[in-house]
Amino acid sequence: MQTKLWHTQTIDEAFTQLNSQPIGLSAAEAETRLQEYGLNELVAAHRVSPWEILLEQFKNVLILILLGATAISLFLGHGVESIVIAVIVLFAVGLGFVQEYRAERAIEALRQMAAPTATVLRNGVEIKIPAKELVPGDVIILHTGDRVPADARLLESINLQVEEAALTGESVPVEKHVRALGDEDLSVGDRKNMVYAGTAVTYGRGLALVAATAMQTEFGKIAQLLQTVETGKTPLQQNLDKVGSVLARAALVVVAIIVAVGLFRGQPFIEMLIFGIALAVAVVPEALPAVVTISLAIGVQKMVKRNALIRRLPAVETLGSTSVICSDKTGTLTKDEMTVRRIFSGGQMFKVSGAGYAPEGVFSVDGGTAVPPTEALNLMLTAATLASDTHLINGENDSGNFWDIKGDPTEGALIVAAAKAGLQKEALDADFPRMHEIPFTSETKRMTTLHTVNDGLTAYAKGAPEVIIDSCDFVLTDNGVGPLDAAGKTYILEQAEVMAGEALRVLAISTKTNTTLEHSETSMTFLGLAGMIDPPRLEAKAAIALCTDAGIRPVMITGDHPVTAQAVARELGLLYNGGRVVTGAELEDMSDEQFQREVENISVYARVSPAHKLRVVTAWQERGHIVAMTGDGVNDAPALKKADIGIAMGITGTDVTKEAAAMTLTDDNFASIVAAVEEGRGVFGNIKKYLMYLISSNIGEIGLMAGSALMGLPLPLTAVQILYVNLATDGLPALALSVDPPEKDLMKRKPRDPRTGIFTRPVVTLMVLGGLWSTMINLGLFTWALNSGRGQEEAMTMTFVSLVLIQFFKAYNFRSDRHSVLNKPFENKWLNLAVGWEMVLLVLIIYVPFLHEAFSTYALPLMDWLIVIVLSVTIVPVLEIAKWFERRGWFGVVD
């Protein structure tokens, strides 16, 4: 849409110009305008096409040289070998294409999931839509913490303040209004009746009419999409770039020596050129960083299924190293659903089971067996329900059936408790219609409603215990209504204090029959006390226990009262090993040095502000920990950025915190954080397995070729065989390891130190040992076969088969760098399928006559197979012994 001076127009003029109305656009009109104006995106993100991915596979210089040399070989008459080499290379290119295509699609899906949303009015109905679907003429709703999704003329401003530093450089939030401004030349920062894309609402709320979207906005020239997922190289990829470069240079030097020795011994130049390049293609680990990208992207997709959305790939690595999780209490460790736990009625203390808004639970006395509700209890719950405005809702969503409330959470707890006794609010409201109401105020601390009961007015009240009890002259017991004297009032208040000591919020309930509005709140009858709390999530308690096993320290941070925080923490198992509860005021009194000394002894922070979170993160980091921190409000953003893993709440979190965070929880559940940590450890573990196997195999291959050259032996493998080994063993089985099931004790290990990297001493020991043993066995087999009277082709075939089998055995052995291969060896179904398929191909290559010429193979007799299998399987006990020593710390600290 052409830029207009929207700030000079009145609200009515803006509606006329944009052909819109206060109830917003219709769905059909919005769709029409979307086709006209396009998506509301600042920059159209480049989508990598499949053709680009395919062409990228041919940018490997070694591949191009090999194909060129193969063409020359074909011209010189080596037809069959040349065609087979070309086919194998094309298969390898195809495999690389499939891997990178999957990774690109995974990252693209991640971009879509990370896209921001906007709240709009469509036909007067408030809905959430992806921000990219906004069009000029839409009416948008803005709340504190929202990122403004488009340039818009304000229609309504309730204490609205917007931080426009990204656009104007002004760090102080700007107060907004809706009046038209007369000066056409006002700068953007002075247009106080406008809001602009990319700025953030810091206070208040508002209603605005979208005037410009996408590149027509003031922010349009800034080439940065809010929904972009960072896909730069991760620290692990950078590390592997260096490792791969070193390995490549070393491998190329060895290849050059082998080729030079072959030429010196009179081998044809073109044959040695093809062999040398084929060996280089096989052993140079140029795909290491790409493999990491694929593994991380797939890991991100798995985390989404466990309700954790990762915005930055490096976060997947960092998650596996997390040693401290600082979590909000409400809604993350707790259900954010107030629940009645205790009821004092008729002189008895009842315990109420169940948690949250689901009306499932029973009543018991002193925690014993379930008992039916007494008459006094029923009357109390009836009174509490009738004196409430909240309703219980049963609905369905993608997760299935759910229960929620519409109204106040405290009233919701009372409604649900009544429903557990079989009392439904809708039925009670119908039977006893409300005639009058005295609303709750902060001064009176009570709410009273009057209902028609038996042709008269009955009052029901709920409120603070001291207020309600003071208005009561009578009390309901199981024996009926009796007088309430001073001693009785004191006893009831003592019961209220007992409940409060358990961190319960306590309300008192009373009634008065045959009354009038003027006299309804005096000389009442006391019915009972209800003690409620926001209960801990059951899954959070299990997740905290899992954290303890995994060496991760969970810490609770809340603005709630210390007594409440301590009660919830105790129930969750957070206060172990003498963990302390510290308030924000106590934290203020500590110096930075004192706090850093004490931080590891503090498990709960109560009555703290968002500013304190930054201090907590810093203190833990200075102790050398990797810290994850949750947040939902605008003021949490600095702490989330400072944390190693900032975690935003997907349901209650603001746009600003989601942008600052590396991860967003789609269900706001602490258990999802721990699940993401587990997935992060699993992803890193699988990358390690893949690399151990790949590099160990390459060591074995290059060692075999170098050893034969130095010993003056013929080449033990042809170029075709080398390329096939690279495709078969470094292909499907290696990929299968990258999706290996996580090890059972994954969450019983201490967090990984990110500074140690992937190539720890135990990992390097296993890789080198596996490679050297493969070299020794295959070199010895080839030498023995030649000296035993077997022909060179038979000796080469035995060596070829031995090399492949050893690498298959290694694939199973490297499923763990510490546990025995005999522990559920066939758990990875993809590895089983890959090895099974490759074995079928291996047998075909050896026994199908027309493949003999192409692969230079020989139909091995049974005795050769027995010799090859016996020698190949020796890799298993060698690696098992190495793991046995490793588990006892012989090779350094087990990572």
Helices and strands as residue ranges (DSSP letters): G 6-8, H 11-18, H 27-37, H 50-56, G 57-59, H 61-75, H 79-113, E 117-122, E 125-130, G 131-133, E 139-142, E 151-163, H 165-168, E 174-175, G 188-190, E 194-195, E 200-212, G 214-216, H 235-264, H 269-283, H 288-305, E 308-310, H 314-319, E 324-328, E 339-345, E 348-352, E 363-365, E 370-371, H 375-386, E 391-397, E 400-406, H 409-420, H 425-431, E 434-438, E 446-453, E 456-463, H 465-470, E 472-477, E 480-483, H 486-501, E 505-512, E 524-533, H 538-549, E 553-557, H 562-572, E 580-583, H 584-589, H 592-598, G 599-601, E 602-606, H 610-622, E 627-631, G 634-636, H 637-642, E 645-649, H 655-660, E 663-665, H 670-710, H 719-729, H 732-737, G 746-748, G 754-756, H 761-787, H 792-813, H 829-847, H 849-855, H 862-873, H 875-887
